Each structure stands twice: as C-alpha cells, then as structure tokens.
C-alpha cells in the first residue's frame, strides 16, 4: 500500500511538471526512436517530445546520436505535443529555426562582433544581427568595448528581409530574468534582514543600493554612520559592494529604507564607562542652535553646551561668535544620561583647567561673576559654566525702588559673596551688599590705622611739626 502511494505521488508530481512546461524551457530527454524525419524523446514526467532529424545531424550530414542517447534541447512549441530544437540550444540555428525563434519569442545565442554606430553587430547562426546600444545591457553607461567578442543570449525583435537582417535585444531577456527573480528577492527584504548589495548611485541625501533584480533601497545619509556624515560620497562610491540592514519597507509604495551604522557598535554603549561628571575632554563644535552648541566628543557621541553655560555678553546670541562650527575646545562634563543619549558640557575657558570652580563656591567665598539677567526679585550672576547664583533684591545694596539695569548692566562684572549653597549645588544665594559692607569696613580700618599715629601725638608732637615747618619756611 505504501509503495502504491509513493508511485502515485511520483506520478502526480510528474504530471504537475508536465503542465508547467512552456516555450523557451530547456529540457533533457532520452532518444527512444529515430524515424526518417523525426526522432522521439522520453522527457520523463513531461511525456514524449519530438525533434526534427536535421537537428541531430553533424556538419557532414550524418546522425551524431543513437537510440538511448540523452540530449538537451529547447522547447519551441507545446501545441500538439512538445517540439524541440537542439540547434537553438547550441546557438547553431539555421534560417528556419531563427524564424521559429522570432515567432515564438525564444532566446537565441549570438556573438558580439564589434561596436558600430548606435549599437553592435551580432552574428547569430551565420546571420547578421544588430543590437541597439540601449538593448545590450541593463546598465546604460557600460563601455562598448566591454561587449566585443562576448557571446550572449538575445531575443529577436525584428525579422527583416527574410531573415537576412535581424534586430535583437539582450536587455529584454535580462529584464525578464529580473522580473522572475524580483518576487523571490522581495520575500527576503524584510525589516531586520542583513543583505548584500551594490551602490547604484550617490546623492547629497544618501545612496541608492541595488539589492538584486533591479530592486533598490535608499541608504539615507543619517543612517551611514553613528557620527555626522557631511558627504555621502566620502562613505560609499558607485559600484561598491556593500552590506546593509533593512530598516523599513513601505507596504504601499514598496520603498525600502536601509541602514549601515546598525551593523556597527553603537558608541553610546561605551559612554557610561568613558564619561563622568567633572571630567575634561576635547571636543569639536559641530553645529549651533538658539539654545546651545553641539559638541562632538567622538564619532557618534554628541554633547550639548547649553547657552546658559556661556558667559553673558549683554547681546542676544552673542555667545555664538566665540564658538563657530569646527572649533576645537576643552569641555567639562556636567551631566551624563546614557539612556536618553544626552551629555551636558561646558566649555573650559583658555588657560583654565576646569570649567567651573565648584570647590570655591562655598558660603563666605568672594567671587567675581557677570550679570546674566534681571528679575523683579533680584539679579542673576553667572559665576562659571553651569553655575549661576541669585542676588536677591535685599542683597543688592540698593533701595527697593532703584533701577537694577543701571547699576547691574547685563554682561558687567560684579563682585559678590556666597551666602548659601544648597546641597545639590544648583541654587546659590549671593550678596552684593555683603561685599560693599566688607569693603567699607576694610576702608575704615585702613583709614583708622593710617591716622592713628597723628592722633596719639596730638599736642607736643603736632606743635613740634609746626615749628619745623615754620623754620623751613
């Protein structure tokens, strides 16, 4: 019973293959009978096929096969049974076979003799053919000399002067092959797939990559590397073999988005071990925004120097003049948030080792800062990158109705005393009045010390001085 089932399965499979046979297919068969005009071949599950005796003769006119021989031939017709051609398969077709190939749209083999005006001269079974330059290949920018002497398979597009003049196309067959392969290739183009391709063209916004069978995907410039890529041509070149990762496939349009950096290690994975608050690193200004400057610490790792970390100048956005893109500078790490891919930094002033004197900002310290902005309740003073303190109105040394903007113009230097620093270091309370009072006390003390000897000698000492002055006069 099992053997019968197996035989039935084989027969069913063979019958299915027989149904799928089409003109242009190449089949193999065993010669089972030779008659005066035709030979019969057993082509397996496809049934029997016939082939003209002329197809089986050698150059001397004798048969070069015998019953039992196995040959390969091309299917030229499926009407009323399979009809085969051995010469078409070998590229040795005669006039009749070429005409049948033209009628059925079957491929024929030909040799490119030479490049001529507008195309190529092709020899097919001793016949002259012409292949337009646009029909020799899928790519239109190939050198004509690259095809001379090559043997290709063509399709006959035009049959002129009884077959003495043929117009053929290789491109038509290549496009058919592409279409047949395209569906198979598309099944493998899914998000997450890693594929090999070839760079077809490079644009300002990225590169198009040929994934096979004419299917192209876009490798956007933002997906070429973890660092900022200014010129795609610096990363890839036309014709370059490349391995890419499929990021997205648009179900409606069929557009394919590709990535290259996804096949490289993400530099942010090393950030926690490389950067910590308080460290000083070298960086390069890559671009400016209203809210700050972006600093590249390494390819793929950018930090932000917020506008508030720059000393105030009194002019809106004037801080940008000191850090044009391309500037290299030392920066101090203020904060690191790897999960959000954010690093806060402040530029280290020239000649300074650290960006902020955190150790010096303690209660009682006297510091010099720059006026950053005014509020109705006081004045904010920039002490160092990332460290701004508040001088409350009561600590300005001015009357409540006084104009802060005149006494404390933005960008002006002001000396202050630290009154209070919260544990996290974010809120700093300052006093200008304390500095003024301390200055007054110091001036009074100096004046007192300077005038003390004269006061102690009042009387005799002062009279002696007067007598000396009189004698000199």
SEVOTOR-178026 format. One record per residue (C-alpha): x, y, z; chain; residue in three letters. Coordinates in Angstrom, 1 decimal, decimal comma. Layout:
N
R      px      py      pz  kette  rest
R       X       Y       Z      A   ALA
...
This chain:
473
R      px      py      pz  kette  rest
R     0,0     0,0     0,0      A   UNK
R     2,8     2,4     0,9      A   UNK
R     4,6     1,6    -2,4      A   UNK
R     1,4     2,4    -4,3      A   UNK
R     1,0     5,7    -2,5      A   UNK
R     4,6     6,6    -3,3      A   UNK
R     4,2     5,7    -7,0      A   UNK
R     1,0     7,8    -7,1      A   UNK
R     2,9    10,8    -5,6      A   UNK
R     5,6    10,5    -8,2      A   UNK
R     3,1    10,3   -11,0      A   UNK
R     1,2    13,3    -9,6      A   UNK
R     4,4    15,4    -9,3      A   UNK
R     5,4    14,4   -12,9      A   UNK
R     2,0    15,4   -14,2      A   UNK
R     2,3    18,8   -12,5      A   UNK
R     5,7    19,4   -14,1      A   UNK
R     4,3    18,4   -17,5      A   UNK
R     1,6    21,1   -17,1      A   UNK
R     4,1    23,8   -16,3      A   UNK
R     6,3    23,2   -19,4      A   UNK
R     6,4    26,3   -21,6      A   UNK
R     8,0    27,5   -24,8      A   UNK
R    11,6    28,5   -24,2      A   UNK
R    12,3    26,0   -21,5      A   UNK
R    15,3    23,8   -21,8      A   UNK
R    14,7    20,1   -21,2      A   UNK
R    16,7    16,9   -21,2      A   UNK
R    15,5    13,7   -22,8      A   UNK
R    16,5    10,2   -23,9      A   UNK
R    16,1     9,2   -27,6      A   UNK
R    13,7     6,3   -27,8      A   UNK
R    13,1     6,1   -31,5      A   UNK
R    14,6     7,5   -34,7      A   UNK
R    12,4     7,8   -37,9      A   UNK
R    13,3     9,3   -41,3      A   UNK
R    12,1    12,8   -40,5      A   UNK
R    11,8    12,9   -36,7      A   UNK
R    13,1    11,4   -33,5      A   UNK
R    11,1    10,7   -30,3      A   UNK
R    12,5    11,5   -26,9      A   UNK
R    11,4    10,4   -23,4      A   UNK
R    11,5    13,6   -21,3      A   UNK
R    10,3    11,9   -18,1      A   UNK
R     7,2    13,1   -16,4      A   UNK
R     6,7    15,6   -19,2      A   UNK
R     5,8    12,8   -21,6      A   UNK
R     7,3    12,4   -25,1      A   UNK
R     8,7    15,0   -27,3      A   UNK
R     9,8    15,2   -31,0      A   UNK
R    12,7    16,7   -32,7      A   UNK
R    13,5    17,1   -36,4      A   UNK
R    16,2    14,7   -37,7      A   UNK
R    18,0    17,8   -39,2      A   UNK
R    18,6    18,9   -35,6      A   UNK
R    20,5    15,7   -34,9      A   UNK
R    22,9    15,8   -37,8      A   UNK
R    26,6    16,8   -37,8      A   UNK
R    28,4    19,0   -40,3      A   UNK
R    28,8    16,0   -42,7      A   UNK
R    25,1    15,3   -42,7      A   UNK
R    25,3    12,2   -40,5      A   UNK
R    23,5    11,5   -37,3      A   UNK
R    25,6    12,2   -34,3      A   UNK
R    23,2    10,4   -31,8      A   UNK
R    21,7     7,0   -31,4      A   UNK
R    18,8     5,5   -29,5      A   UNK
R    19,5     5,6   -25,8      A   UNK
R    21,5     8,8   -26,0      A   UNK
R    20,5    11,6   -23,7      A   UNK
R    20,5    15,2   -25,1      A   UNK
R    19,5    18,7   -24,1      A   UNK
R    17,1    20,8   -26,3      A   UNK
R    15,0    23,8   -26,3      A   UNK
R    11,2    23,7   -26,4      A   UNK
R    10,0    25,6   -29,5      A   UNK
R     6,3    24,6   -29,3      A   UNK
R     3,8    23,0   -26,9      A   UNK
R     0,9    22,8   -29,4      A   UNK
R     0,0    19,2   -30,2      A   UNK
R     2,9    17,9   -28,0      A   UNK
R     6,4    19,1   -27,2      A   UNK
R     8,6    20,1   -30,2      A   UNK
R    12,3    20,6   -29,5      A   UNK
R    15,2    22,3   -31,1      A   UNK
R    18,8    21,2   -30,4      A   UNK
R    20,4    23,8   -32,6      A   UNK
R    18,7    26,7   -30,8      A   UNK
R    20,0    25,4   -27,5      A   UNK
R    23,5    25,2   -29,0      A   UNK
R    23,4    28,6   -30,8      A   UNK
R    23,7    26,8   -34,2      A   UNK
R    20,3    27,6   -35,5      A   UNK
R    19,5    27,8   -39,2      A   UNK
R    17,2    30,1   -41,1      A   UNK
R    14,0    28,1   -40,2      A   UNK
R    14,9    27,8   -36,6      A   UNK
R    15,6    31,5   -36,3      A   UNK
R    12,2    32,3   -37,8      A   UNK
R    10,6    29,9   -35,3      A   UNK
R    12,5    31,6   -32,5      A   UNK
R    11,3    35,0   -33,7      A   UNK
R     7,7    33,9   -33,9      A   UNK
R     7,7    32,2   -30,5      A   UNK
R     9,9    34,9   -28,8      A   UNK
R    12,5    32,3   -27,9      A   UNK
R    16,1    33,2   -27,0      A   UNK
R    19,0    32,6   -29,4      A   UNK
R    22,7    32,6   -28,9      A   UNK
R    24,9    35,2   -30,7      A   UNK
R    28,4    36,7   -30,6      A   UNK
R    29,0    40,4   -30,5      A   UNK
R    31,4    41,1   -33,4      A   UNK
R    32,0    44,8   -33,0      A   UNK
R    30,6    48,1   -31,9      A   UNK
R    29,1    50,2   -34,7      A   UNK
R    27,2    53,5   -34,8      A   UNK
R    24,2    53,3   -32,5      A   UNK
R    24,9    49,7   -31,3      A   UNK
R    26,6    46,4   -32,0      A   UNK
R    26,9    44,0   -34,9      A   UNK
R    25,9    40,5   -33,8      A   UNK
R    26,4    37,1   -35,5      A   UNK
R    23,7    34,6   -34,9      A   UNK
R    24,0    31,2   -36,7      A   UNK
R    25,9    32,9   -39,6      A   UNK
R    23,3    35,7   -39,9      A   UNK
R    24,0    39,4   -39,3      A   UNK
R    22,1    41,0   -36,5      A   UNK
R    22,0    44,5   -35,0      A   UNK
R    21,6    45,2   -31,3      A   UNK
R    20,9    48,8   -30,4      A   UNK
R    23,2    50,2   -27,7      A   UNK
R    20,2    50,6   -25,3      A   UNK
R    19,4    46,9   -25,7      A   UNK
R    22,9    45,4   -24,9      A   UNK
R    22,7    45,6   -21,1      A   UNK
R    20,6    46,8   -18,2      A   UNK
R    23,2    49,4   -17,3      A   UNK
R    23,4    52,2   -19,9      A   UNK
R    26,9    53,5   -19,1      A   UNK
R    29,0    50,5   -20,0      A   UNK
R    31,9    50,9   -22,4      A   UNK
R    31,1    49,4   -25,9      A   UNK
R    34,5    47,6   -25,9      A   UNK
R    33,4    45,6   -22,9      A   UNK
R    30,9    43,7   -25,0      A   UNK
R    33,0    43,0   -28,1      A   UNK
R    33,8    39,3   -28,6      A   UNK
R    31,3    38,2   -25,9      A   UNK
R    28,7    35,5   -26,5      A   UNK
R    25,3    36,4   -25,2      A   UNK
R    21,7    35,2   -25,4      A   UNK
R    19,4    37,5   -27,4      A   UNK
R    15,7    37,8   -28,3      A   UNK
R    14,9    38,6   -31,9      A   UNK
R    12,8    41,8   -32,0      A   UNK
R    12,6    42,4   -35,8      A   UNK
R    12,8    40,0   -38,8      A   UNK
R    13,8    41,9   -41,9      A   UNK
R    14,5    40,9   -45,5      A   UNK
R    13,5    37,3   -45,0      A   UNK
R    15,9    36,9   -42,0      A   UNK
R    18,9    38,4   -43,6      A   UNK
R    18,7    41,4   -41,3      A   UNK
R    17,8    41,0   -37,6      A   UNK
R    17,3    43,4   -34,8      A   UNK
R    18,0    41,7   -31,4      A   UNK
R    17,9    42,6   -27,7      A   UNK
R    19,8    41,2   -24,8      A   UNK
R    18,2    43,7   -22,4      A   UNK
R    14,7    42,2   -23,0      A   UNK
R    15,9    38,8   -21,6      A   UNK
R    17,8    40,4   -18,7      A   UNK
R    14,7    42,3   -17,7      A   UNK
R    12,6    39,1   -17,8      A   UNK
R    15,2    37,4   -15,6      A   UNK
R    15,0    40,4   -13,2      A   UNK
R    11,2    40,1   -13,0      A   UNK
R    11,3    36,4   -12,3      A   UNK
R    13,9    37,0    -9,6      A   UNK
R    12,3    40,1    -8,2      A   UNK
R     9,5    38,4    -6,3      A   UNK
R    11,9    35,8    -4,8      A   UNK
R    14,2    38,6    -3,7      A   UNK
R    11,4    40,8    -2,3      A   UNK
R    10,4    37,9     0,0      A   UNK
R    13,8    38,3     1,7      A   UNK
R    13,6    42,1     2,0      A   UNK
R    12,0    42,4     5,4      A   UNK
R    12,9    44,7     8,4      A   UNK
R    15,9    43,4    10,2      A   UNK
R    17,3    41,4     7,3      A   UNK
R    21,0    41,9     6,5      A   UNK
R    21,6    41,9     2,7      A   UNK
R    24,4    42,3     0,3      A   UNK
R    24,1    44,9    -2,5      A   UNK
R    25,9    47,2    -4,8      A   UNK
R    25,8    51,0    -4,7      A   UNK
R    23,9    52,2    -7,7      A   UNK
R    24,2    55,9    -7,3      A   UNK
R    25,2    58,5    -4,7      A   UNK
R    23,2    61,7    -3,9      A   UNK
R    23,6    64,6    -1,5      A   UNK
R    21,0    63,0     0,8      A   UNK
R    22,3    59,4     0,7      A   UNK
R    22,9    56,5    -1,7      A   UNK
R    20,7    54,0    -3,6      A   UNK
R    21,7    50,4    -3,2      A   UNK
R    20,8    47,7    -5,7      A   UNK
R    19,7    44,6    -3,8      A   UNK
R    19,3    42,5    -6,9      A   UNK
R    16,8    42,1    -9,8      A   UNK
R    16,6    45,9   -10,1      A   UNK
R    15,2    46,4    -6,6      A   UNK
R    16,8    49,4    -4,9      A   UNK
R    16,8    50,7    -1,4      A   UNK
R    17,7    54,1     0,0      A   UNK
R    20,6    54,4     2,4      A   UNK
R    20,0    57,8     3,9      A   UNK
R    22,9    59,9     5,0      A   UNK
R    21,7    59,8     8,6      A   UNK
R    22,0    56,0     8,6      A   UNK
R    25,5    55,8     7,1      A   UNK
R    27,4    56,2    10,4      A   UNK
R    26,9    57,0    14,1      A   UNK
R    28,8    60,2    13,6      A   UNK
R    27,5    63,1    11,5      A   UNK
R    28,2    62,4     7,8      A   UNK
R    28,5    65,6     5,7      A   UNK
R    29,3    64,0     2,4      A   UNK
R    27,8    60,6     1,4      A   UNK
R    30,5    60,2    -1,3      A   UNK
R    33,1    60,1     1,4      A   UNK
R    31,5    56,9     2,7      A   UNK
R    30,4    54,9    -0,4      A   UNK
R    31,1    55,0    -4,1      A   UNK
R    29,0    53,9    -7,1      A   UNK
R    29,7    50,2    -7,9      A   UNK
R    30,9    49,4    -4,4      A   UNK
R    29,8    46,1    -2,9      A   UNK
R    28,1    46,8     0,5      A   UNK
R    26,3    45,0     3,3      A   UNK
R    23,3    46,8     4,7      A   UNK
R    20,4    46,2     7,1      A   UNK
R    16,8    46,6     6,1      A   UNK
R    15,2    49,2     8,4      A   UNK
R    11,7    49,7     6,9      A   UNK
R     9,6    48,5     3,9      A   UNK
R     6,7    50,7     2,9      A   UNK
R     3,8    48,3     2,1      A   UNK
R     2,0    50,8    -0,1      A   UNK
R     4,9    52,1    -2,2      A   UNK
R     7,4    49,3    -1,8      A   UNK
R    10,1    51,8    -0,8      A   UNK
R    13,0    50,2     1,1      A   UNK
R    14,9    52,1     3,8      A   UNK
R    18,4    50,8     4,6      A   UNK
R    21,0    51,3     7,3      A   UNK
R    24,7    50,9     7,5      A   UNK
R    25,5    52,1    11,0      A   UNK
R    23,2    49,4    12,5      A   UNK
R    25,9    46,9    11,6      A   UNK
R    28,5    48,8    13,7      A   UNK
R    28,7    49,0    17,5      A   UNK
R    26,7    51,9    19,0      A   UNK
R    29,3    54,2    20,6      A   UNK
R    26,7    55,2    23,3      A   UNK
R    27,1    51,8    24,8      A   UNK
R    30,6    52,9    25,9      A   UNK
R    29,5    56,3    27,3      A   UNK
R    28,9    55,3    30,9      A   UNK
R    32,4    53,9    31,2      A   UNK
R    34,0    56,7    29,3      A   UNK
R    32,4    59,9    30,5      A   UNK
R    31,5    61,0    34,1      A   UNK
R    30,7    64,4    35,5      A   UNK
R    33,7    66,5    36,3      A   UNK
R    36,0    65,1    33,6      A   UNK
R    37,6    67,3    31,0      A   UNK
R    37,6    66,1    27,3      A   UNK
R    38,5    67,6    24,0      A   UNK
R    35,6    68,2    21,6      A   UNK
R    34,7    69,8    18,3      A   UNK
R    31,7    72,2    17,7      A   UNK
R    29,6    70,6    15,0      A   UNK
R    26,6    73,0    14,9      A   UNK
R    24,8    75,8    16,7      A   UNK
R    21,2    76,3    17,8      A   UNK
R    19,5    79,1    19,7      A   UNK
R    19,6    77,0    22,9      A   UNK
R    23,3    76,0    22,7      A   UNK
R    26,2    74,4    20,8      A   UNK
R    26,5    70,7    19,9      A   UNK
R    29,9    69,3    20,6      A   UNK
R    31,2    66,0    19,1      A   UNK
R    33,2    64,1    21,8      A   UNK
R    33,8    61,2    19,4      A   UNK
R    32,1    59,9    16,2      A   UNK
R    28,5    59,2    17,1      A   UNK
R    28,6    60,9    20,6      A   UNK
R    27,5    64,5    20,7      A   UNK
R    27,0    66,6    23,8      A   UNK
R    25,3    69,9    24,3      A   UNK
R    26,8    73,1    25,7      A   UNK
R    23,7    75,0    26,7      A   UNK
R    23,6    78,7    26,0      A   UNK
R    23,3    79,3    29,8      A   UNK
R    26,8    77,8    30,3      A   UNK
R    28,4    80,7    28,2      A   UNK
R    29,3    84,0    30,0      A   UNK
R    26,7    86,6    29,4      A   UNK
R    27,6    89,4    27,0      A   UNK
R    24,6    91,7    27,1      A   UNK
R    23,7    90,8    23,5      A   UNK
R    21,2    88,1    22,5      A   UNK
R    23,0    85,1    20,9      A   UNK
R    26,4    86,9    21,0      A   UNK
R    27,9    83,7    22,6      A   UNK
R    27,8    82,1    19,2      A   UNK
R    30,6    84,3    17,9      A   UNK
R    33,0    82,6    20,2      A   UNK
R    32,3    79,1    19,0      A   UNK
R    31,9    78,8    15,3      A   UNK
R    31,4    75,3    13,9      A   UNK
R    34,6    73,4    13,6      A   UNK
R    36,1    75,0    16,7      A   UNK
R    38,0    72,5    18,9      A   UNK
R    38,0    73,1    22,6      A   UNK
R    38,2    71,5    26,0      A   UNK
R    34,9    70,9    27,7      A   UNK
R    33,9    69,7    31,1      A   UNK
R    31,3    67,0    31,6      A   UNK
R    28,4    68,4    33,6      A   UNK
R    25,9    65,6    33,3      A   UNK
R    25,6    62,2    31,6      A   UNK
R    22,3    60,5    30,7      A   UNK
R    23,1    57,4    28,6      A   UNK
R    19,5    56,1    28,5      A   UNK
R    18,4    59,4    26,9      A   UNK
R    21,7    59,7    24,9      A   UNK
R    22,3    63,1    26,4      A   UNK
R    25,5    64,7    27,8      A   UNK
R    25,7    68,2    29,2      A   UNK
R    29,0    70,0    28,9      A   UNK
R    30,5    73,4    29,4      A   UNK
R    33,5    74,9    27,5      A   UNK
R    36,6    75,3    29,6      A   UNK
R    38,0    78,9    29,2      A   UNK
R    41,5    79,1    27,7      A   UNK
R    44,1    78,8    30,5      A   UNK
R    41,6    77,3    32,9      A   UNK
R    41,9    73,6    34,0      A   UNK
R    38,3    73,3    34,9      A   UNK
R    35,1    74,7    33,6      A   UNK
R    33,6    75,6    37,0      A   UNK
R    35,2    76,3    40,3      A   UNK
R    32,9    74,0    42,3      A   UNK
R    35,3    73,8    45,2      A   UNK
R    35,4    77,7    45,5      A   UNK
R    31,7    78,2    45,5      A   UNK
R    31,1    77,8    49,3      A   UNK
R    29,4    80,1    51,8      A   UNK
R    31,7    83,0    52,7      A   UNK
R    33,7    82,9    49,4      A   UNK
R    34,0    86,2    47,5      A   UNK
R    33,8    85,7    43,7      A   UNK
R    33,6    87,8    40,6      A   UNK
R    30,9    87,0    38,1      A   UNK
R    29,0    88,5    35,2      A   UNK
R    25,4    89,8    35,3      A   UNK
R    23,3    87,4    33,4      A   UNK
R    19,7    88,7    33,7      A   UNK
R    17,3    90,7    35,9      A   UNK
R    14,2    89,7    37,6      A   UNK
R    11,8    91,8    39,9      A   UNK
R    13,2    89,9    42,9      A   UNK
R    16,9    90,2    42,1      A   UNK
R    19,8    89,8    39,8      A   UNK
R    21,2    86,5    38,4      A   UNK
R    25,0    86,3    38,2      A   UNK
R    27,0    83,9    36,1      A   UNK
R    29,8    82,5    38,2      A   UNK
R    31,1    79,7    35,9      A   UNK
R    29,7    77,4    33,2      A   UNK
R    26,7    75,7    34,7      A   UNK
R    26,9    77,8    38,0      A   UNK
R    24,6    80,8    38,2      A   UNK
R    23,6    82,4    41,5      A   UNK
R    20,9    84,9    42,6      A   UNK
R    21,5    88,2    44,3      A   UNK
R    18,1    88,9    46,0      A   UNK
R    16,9    92,5    45,9      A   UNK
R    17,6    92,9    49,6      A   UNK
R    21,2    91,9    49,0      A   UNK
R    21,9    94,2    46,1      A   UNK
R    22,8    97,2    48,4      A   UNK
R    20,2    99,3    46,5      A   UNK
R    16,9   100,8    47,6      A   UNK
R    13,9    98,7    46,6      A   UNK
R    12,8   101,3    44,0      A   UNK
R    16,2   101,6    42,4      A   UNK
R    16,7   100,6    38,7      A   UNK
R    18,7    97,3    38,7      A   UNK
R    19,5    97,6    35,0      A   UNK
R    21,6   100,8    35,5      A   UNK
R    23,6    99,5    38,4      A   UNK
R    23,9    96,0    37,1      A   UNK
R    24,0    96,1    33,3      A   UNK
R    24,0    92,6    31,6      A   UNK
R    27,5    91,4    30,9      A   UNK
R    29,1    93,7    33,5      A   UNK
R    31,4    92,1    36,1      A   UNK
R    30,3    92,2    39,7      A   UNK
R    31,9    91,0    42,9      A   UNK
R    29,7    89,0    45,2      A   UNK
R    29,8    87,0    48,4      A   UNK
R    28,4    83,5    48,6      A   UNK
R    25,7    83,4    51,3      A   UNK
R    24,2    79,9    50,8      A   UNK
R    24,7    76,9    48,5      A   UNK
R    22,1    74,1    48,5      A   UNK
R    23,5    70,5    48,8      A   UNK
R    22,9    69,7    45,1      A   UNK
R    24,8    72,9    44,1      A   UNK
R    22,0    74,1    41,8      A   UNK
R    20,7    77,0    43,9      A   UNK
R    23,3    79,6    45,0      A   UNK
R    22,4    82,7    47,1      A   UNK
R    24,7    85,6    46,7      A   UNK
R    25,1    89,1    48,2      A   UNK
R    26,5    92,3    46,7      A   UNK
R    25,6    94,2    49,9      A   UNK
R    27,9    92,0    51,9      A   UNK
R    30,8    92,8    49,6      A   UNK
R    30,1    96,6    49,9      A   UNK
R    29,8    96,4    53,7      A   UNK
R    33,1    94,4    53,9      A   UNK
R    34,8    96,9    51,6      A   UNK
R    33,6    99,8    53,8      A   UNK
R    34,9    98,0    56,9      A   UNK
R    38,2    97,4    55,3      A   UNK
R    38,5   101,1    54,1      A   UNK
R    37,5   102,3    57,6      A   UNK
R    40,1   100,0    59,2      A   UNK
R    42,8   101,2    56,8      A   UNK
R    41,9   104,8    57,4      A   UNK
R    42,0   104,3    61,2      A   UNK
R    45,3   102,6    61,1      A   UNK
R    46,8   105,3    58,9      A   UNK
R    45,6   108,2    61,1      A   UNK
R    46,3   106,6    64,5      A   UNK
R    50,0   107,9    65,0      A   UNK
R    49,0   111,5    64,4      A   UNK
R    46,1   111,3    66,9      A   UNK
R    48,4   109,8    69,6      A   UNK
R    50,9   112,7    69,2      A   UNK
R    48,4   115,5    69,3      A   UNK
R    49,8   118,4    71,4      A   UNK
R    53,6   118,3    71,7      A   UNK
R    54,0   116,2    68,6      A   UNK
R    51,8   118,4    66,5      A   UNK
R    53,5   121,6    67,9      A   UNK
R    56,9   120,2    67,0      A   UNK
R    55,8   119,5    63,5      A   UNK
R    54,5   123,0    63,2      A   UNK
R    57,8   124,6    64,4      A   UNK
R    59,8   122,5    61,9      A   UNK
R    57,6   123,7    59,1      A   UNK
R    58,0   127,3    60,2      A   UNK
R    61,8   127,1    60,5      A   UNK
R    61,9   125,6    57,0      A   UNK
R    59,8   128,4    55,6      A   UNK
